[in-house]
């Protein structure tokens, strides 16, 4: 869905959020707020090009502008954007990217007293943060409106219980033996368990499957496209995952989920109301996202706690 500015004659609104899958999904409520308040604008999202298949599922967005590293200018002619929105962050780097577009209206957090826009509040939930920003400029939204369209590809394992065993950082990686124990218990209870993850996470998924005495054929990590992964989550009966994009997809599709939190608290990134349970042990949290081992708040979550949460769902 890559889109040039000159594709049609409507005025352009451009939202900047060049991050990962989960980051895109928590920005969906703000994107819907922008669309509802600007029905006559063409709404473009400047984000990572690899996310294009998922951006296509966000009905509020008309096109994607591919981005590079933070600090690089967007491939957009200054002055060609009517409204520029910074959904990326609250610091000077992202503000400079958006300000450089030369838009008639810039929607972003204030960097200094006296500037338009709200002050950055660190403690806000990420979904609420961006809806608060758009509302400050007269574009209100619902922070819990996270739904996106279903992909048109088939799930590789419809109705399965999906254990997403990977994570972007070791601090968010729950222990493999505990994932395996959960998988074995779910199988014993009559569920069909499959394991998702990226190609880089496939060895970890294979280890979990082996410990759970499940066949390698249940390991889908590294074997699905991005849309195939989305379809897998959308058609799952249950998702168990650390704080990753898989959890946000489960929220988007209302799939029952158990989401395990480590360095980042669920008060900041947890699921919206629905068939979702967030588990963590805040009393022992280190909060170091770049640590080389699971955060104590995650490591303290037990197999019994996860299975009890599944039973509640």
Secondary structure, DSSP 8 states (H G I E B T S, - for coil): -B--GGGSSS-EEEEE--S-HHHHHHTHHHHHHHHHH-TTSEEEEEE-GGGHHHHTT-TT--EEEE--STTS--SS-TT--SEEEE-S-SSHHHHHHHHTT--SEEE---SSTTSSS----TTS-HHHHHHHHHHHTT----TT-------SS--TTTT-EEEE---SSGGG---HHHHHHHHHHHHHTT--EEEE--STTHHHHHHHHHHTT--GGGB-TTSS-HHHHHHHHHT-SEEEEESSHHHHHHHHHT--EEEE-SSS-HHHH---SSSEEEE--GGG----TT-SS--HHHHT--HHHHHHHHHH-
